[in-house]
Amino acid sequence: MLYHMITEKLKQLENEIRKIKNELSELGPMRPGTLSLQYKAPAEKKGPYYQLSYTHKMKSRTQYVRPEWVDDIRGQIEVYKRFKKLIEEWIDLSIEYSQIRMKQAKEAERGGA
C-alpha cells in the first residue's frame, strides 16, 4: 500500500516536471533586467529615455533602449521571469522526487516493498 502511494506520487512529480520542460521549450527570446523611464533633466522631467539595467555573469550593465523596442524588451523580461519561476518549480519538484526515491529505497531495504 505504501509502495503504491509512493509510486503514484513519483509519477505525479514526473508529470509535473515534464509539463515544466515542455513549457520551457516553448519560451521565446528572453533577457534579464529592469526597464525604467529616465529623464535627462529629472527635475523638469525633460528628455525622457528608457534604460535597461541588468546583471549577467556577475557584471552589472545598463543599456539605452529606443522607444520602438520598449514593448519587445518588456516582453523579453517577462519571458525571463517566467523562465526563472519554472526553473525554481523544477528544482523544488526534483528535490521532492529525490527525497521520495531515497525513502522508497530505505523502505525496500527494510523489506517494506
N, C-alpha and C positions, 0 to 999 in steps of 0.2 A: 504494500500500500504506500509506504513512504517512498520507495523507489519509484513508483508510478508518478507520484506527485512531483518528485524532483525532476523526473524525465519530462513531464509536461511543462514545468517551469523553464527548463533548459530550452525546450522547443519554442516557447513563448519569447524568451530572450533572443534566440537565434532569429526569429521572425522580425522582432523589433530592430535588431541590428541590420538585417537585410533591407528593411524599409529605409533606414538611415543611409545605407550605402547607395541605394537606388536614388534617393533624393540628392545625395552629394554628387552623383554622376550627372545629374541634370542641371546643376548650378552653372550659371554663366560667368561672365567676367566679374571679377571682384577686386577690391582693394581696401586696405585698412584706412582708417583715418576719420577725421572730423572736418567737415566743410563749414566754414564760417564766413559771414559777410564782414568785411573790414572797411575802414574809410581812410583815405589819405589824409584827410583833415577831420579827425574824430569829433572834435568839439562842435564843428559846424555840420557834421555828417555829410561831408562833400567828398566826391571821388570814390564812390563805392567800388569794391572789387571782392572777388571770392578767393579764399585761401584754403588749401587743403593741408592739414597738419597730420603727420603720422610717424610712427616708429617702425622701422623694419631692419632686421639684423642688428639690433641694438643701436641704430643710428636714428636720431630724430631728424625729420625732414619737413620742409614747408615748400609748398608749390602753389603758384598762382593758377587759377582756373578761369578760362574765358567763359563769359556768360552762356554761350551756346553749348558748353559742356557740363554745366551745372547739373542738369537733370540726369545725364548719364552717370556722372560721378556719384550723385546721391544714390542712384540705383545700385552701383557697384559697391558702395559702402554697405547698403542693406543686404546685399548678397553675402558680403564678407561676415556681417553679423550673424546671418543665418548659418553660414559655414561653421563659425566658432561654436554656435549653440548646438549644432548637430554633432560636432566632434566631442563636445562635453557630454552629450547624451550617450554617444557611442562608448566613451570611456567609462561612464557610470554603469552602463549595461554590461560591459566587458568585465569590470571588476566583480559585479554581482554574479555573472556567469562563472568566473573563475572560482569564486568562493563556494558556489553551489557544487561545482565539479570536485573541489577538494573535499567537501563534506560528503559527497557521494562516494568518493574513493575510500574515505575513512570508514563509512558505514559498510562498504563492501569488504574491507579488511576484517571488520568485526563479524562478518557473516550476516549482515543485515539486509543484503540484497536479495 
